[in-house]
Each structure stands twice: as C-alpha cells, then as structure tokens.
Amino acid sequence: MSTAPRDYSSIARLKCCVIIPTYNNHKTLKRVLDGVLQYTQNIIVVNDGAADTTVEILKEYPQITQVHLPTNRGKGVALRTGFKTAREAGYNYAITIDSDGQHFPDDIPVFINAIETEGDALLIGSRNMAQEGVPKKSSFGNKFSNFWFWFETGIKLEDTQSGYRLYPLNKIHTKYYTTKFEFEIEVIVRAAWKGLPVKNIPVKVLYDMNERVSHFRPFKDFSRISVLNTVLVVISLLYIKPRDFIRSFKKKSLKQFFLENVLESGDSNAKKALSIALGVFIGIAPLWGFQTILVLFLAYILRLNKLIAFAFSNISFPPVIPLIIYLSLQMGSLAVVGATPIEKMSTMEAIKQNLTQYLAGSILLATLLAFVFGMAGYLILIALDKNKKHNNA
C-alpha cells in the first residue's frame, strides 16, 4: 500500500476524514483500520453497540476519534452520528468505508482525485457485481435500488448500495428520518433532489465469506427499503418533478421558449396544437391547486409537449381570474336550469351559493377556449411553416 505524502497532504488540504461504522466485525476491523491509517489519521469510528471484541480492538488505536453507542441503533444512526462528529471537528468531506473487509483502503485516493479534478459531488464506489463470489441477494438488491433511484431522480447509476462513499458534508442535509440500511438510499436521493451531483467511481470489492459478517436482514430491511421508496416516489411525482420542470421553464425567456419549444420542436403541428388545447383546458377548469400536476401528468400520458401544455395552463394568472369567473358564470347560466342571472350576483357569497352554475360554466368555457386556442395555434403554426419554407426556397 502507498504511504505517499501526496495522499496525506491532499486529504488534509480538503479537510477530509474517514468514517467507519462498525458492529460486530471484530474479524476484519483491525485490518480495515490499519489499511486506512496508511492514508490518513483523520478517522472517526462509530461503534454501534458491538457485543464482540470491538471495544478491546479500538483500545489499540488511541490516535483516532471513537464514538461508542451504548446499544445497536442501526447503520443509519451510526453514519448520522459520524457525520455530526465530523462536522463538529471541522471536516468538509467524509469518506465512509464498511468495517466488514469488503472495501480496499487503497481506493481512498480514487475518491480524493475525483473531488480534486471534478469538483464537489456525492461519490459512490461502484463495485463489479458480476464478479465471482458476490452474493445473489446483493446483486439483486443493487439492481432493485438502482431502478428506484433512477425513477426518483432521473440519474442512472451502476451501484447505489455500496457503503464506500465520499460525502461533501456541507452540501448534504443535516436532518434525516431513517435509521437502518435504508438511510444510504435516503441520503443520496435527497442529495440529488438538492442539486448535488451523485456519481459512481469504480472501486475494488472483496467478499470473503469466512470473515465477512453481514447484518442485512433480507425480509425486514427490504421491507423498510420498499416503504422508503414508496414515500420517495410519491414525493418525486407530486413535488420534485413538477418543481424541477417549473424551474427549467422559468430559466427560459419568452422568446427562447417560443423558438425552442414551439417553432423548433420536433413535434408535429397537430401535437403542438393539442398541447396548447390541453393547457388551456386545465388552466380554466375548476382544478385549483392541482393544475400543474394534472397538466404534466396528462401531457405525459397523452405524449404531448409538456412545456407547451404547462405554459398555456398558466392562462388563469391573477389579473384574468375575475374575467374567467365572470365568463364561467355566464356560461353556467345558459347550461343550468333555474340558474341565477349574473347581474344578481353582487357578492362572493352569492357565487358560492351557485357553485353548480360556476362549475358547469367553467367546464364549458374551458372546452370552448381549448378548442379556439388549439385551432388558432394549429393555423398559426401551419402559416409559420409555409412562411419558413418560402424564405428557404
């Protein structure tokens, strides 16, 4: 193993430490500690209530920071404790390495080099899960986790379950909700949602079944992970994806949006016109509070242009809302038997008392204007295409 001064100086300059959560891994703990000490003495060991000889082994290493939890709380708690200890000590980065011997400490410089050359990111050591000796449950669990991480964040990774990671401590959250193995999923998903790059870097892995002790309980831990993923998927669909979509939309000027998403879009004129119609319908229909979610969901299901549909769903911006309500009530007075004439509705209370009239009228108005805007958009797009072809001739 290398003891090059460069590794020590780089780790010190970055204010990086190595966090080792451990629980009943006395067979491999000493080897891991000795390996990490080849690169740094900035080590924080979190003893998660071990009942073996872990405490006696750690007495041989008075130069490293040690935190002893009185009872076993779970890997998530151990890591959160390590993060808190590292922040309080003034560290900016933390590399986490499991104490079961599967990771190679000589990969520490790989993480350091990546940060120095590419900038801040949450780095996950990507193991070769196809190599001989890798347990089938680990391979399956990794594929399972990779899929849901992609679904929740849009980021494709080869390995999302490796415990060999580098965390930028000042750029991840400080408060978390999970305590066991599922914590490592929560932290990377929420980091990605926060805008922190989450990347894989290749690392070596060793599965020695004679020494390695795994505390992963397939049924209980897969159940906890499944519950967490269910919650994360709901949050992603209802909040994160609409939020990111709106942010990307707001970054564009009106002219840029019109050029990129209307004129230069690869969609057909009919699809663009239908997207306009969908946006107008959802924007006027009495769906207050759900318009953004619904228009994006329906545009996705119907394979329409989401940006165009979202843009036109904002037709009901504050200055025109009174006009939309007025026209909806007018339309409702034509459709509902015994409807109250609009001129007799002098207060909002009167409108509330004629809610059926308003609802019916708003649906009719939404349908009518969706048709008008969609047809007008289609004719304008055709005219623009003809004009473009004429200019290019």
C-alpha positions, 0 to 999 in steps of 0.5 A, a space after each residue: 500500500 502507498 504511504 505517499 505524502 501526496 495522499 496525506 497532504 491532499 486529504 488534509 488540504 480538503 479537510 477530509 476524514 474517514 468514517 467507519 461504522 462498525 458492529 460486530 466485525 471484530 474479524 476484519 476491523 483491525 485490518 480495515 483500520 490499519 489499511 486506512 491509517 496508511 492514508 490518513 489519521 483523520 478517522 472517526 469510528 462509530 461503534 454501534 453497540 458491538 457485543 464482540 471484541 470491538 471495544 478491546 480492538 479500538 483500545 489499540 488505536 488511541 490516535 483516532 476519534 471513537 464514538 461508542 453507542 451504548 446499544 445497536 441503533 442501526 447503520 443509519 444512526 451510526 453514519 448520522 452520528 459520524 457525520 455530526 462528529 465530523 462536522 463538529 471537528 471541522 471536516 468538509 468531506 467524509 469518506 465512509 468505508 464498511 468495517 466488514 473487509 469488503 472495501 480496499 483502503 487503497 481506493 481512498 485516493 480514487 475518491 480524493 482525485 475525483 473531488 480534486 479534478 471534478 469538483 464537489 459531488 456525492 461519490 459512490 464506489 461502484 463495485 463489479 457485481 458480476 464478479 465471482 463470489 458476490 452474493 445473489 441477494 446483493 446483486 439483486 438488491 443493487 439492481 432493485 435500488 438502482 431502478 428506484 433511484 433512477 425513477 426518483 431522480 432521473 440519474 442512472 447509476 451502476 451501484 447505489 448500495 455500496 457503503 464506500 462513499 465520499 460525502 461533501 458534508 456541507 452540501 448534504 442535509 443535516 436532518 434525516 428520518 431513517 435509521 437502518 440500511 435504508 438511510 444510504 438510499 435516503 441520503 443520496 436521493 435527497 442529495 440529488 433532489 438538492 442539486 448535488 451531483 451523485 456519481 459512481 467511481 469504480 472501486 475494488 470489492 472483496 467478499 470473503 465469506 469466512 470473515 465477512 459478517 453481514 447484518 442485512 436482514 433480507 425480509 425486514 430491511 427490504 421491507 423498510 427499503 420498499 416503504 422508503 421508496 414508496 414515500 420517495 416516489 410519491 414525493 418525486 411525482 407530486 413535488 420534485 418533478 413538477 418543481 424541477 420542470 417549473 424551474 427549467 421553464 422559468 430559466 427560459 425567456 419568452 422568446 427562447 421558449 417560443 423558438 425552442 419549444 414551439 417553432 423548433 420542436 420536433 413535434 408535429 403541428 397537430 401535437 403542438 396544437 393539442 398541447 396548447 388545447 390541453 393547457 388551456 383546458 386545465 388552466 380554466 377548469 375548476 382544478 385549483 391547486 392541482 393544475 400543474 400536476 394534472 397538466 404534466 401528468 396528462 401531457 405525459 400520458 397523452 405524449 404531448 409537449 409538456 412545456 407547451 401544455 404547462 405554459 398555456 395552463 398558466 392562462 388563469 394568472 391573477 389579473 384574468 381570474 375575475 374575467 374567467 369567473 365572470 365568463 364561467 358564470 355566464 356560461 353556467 347560466 345558459 347550461 343550468 336550469 333555474 340558474 341565477 342571472 349574473 347581474 344578481 350576483 353582487 357578492 362572493 357569497 352569492 357565487 358560492 351559493 351557485 357553485 353548480 352554475 360556476 362549475 358547469 360554466 367553467 367546464 364549458 368555457 374551458 372546452 370552448 377556449 381549448 378548442 379556439 386556442 388549439 385551432 388558432 395555434 394549429 393555423 398559426 403554426 401551419 402559416 409559420 411553416 409555409 412562411 419558413 419554407 418560402 424564405 428557404 426556397 
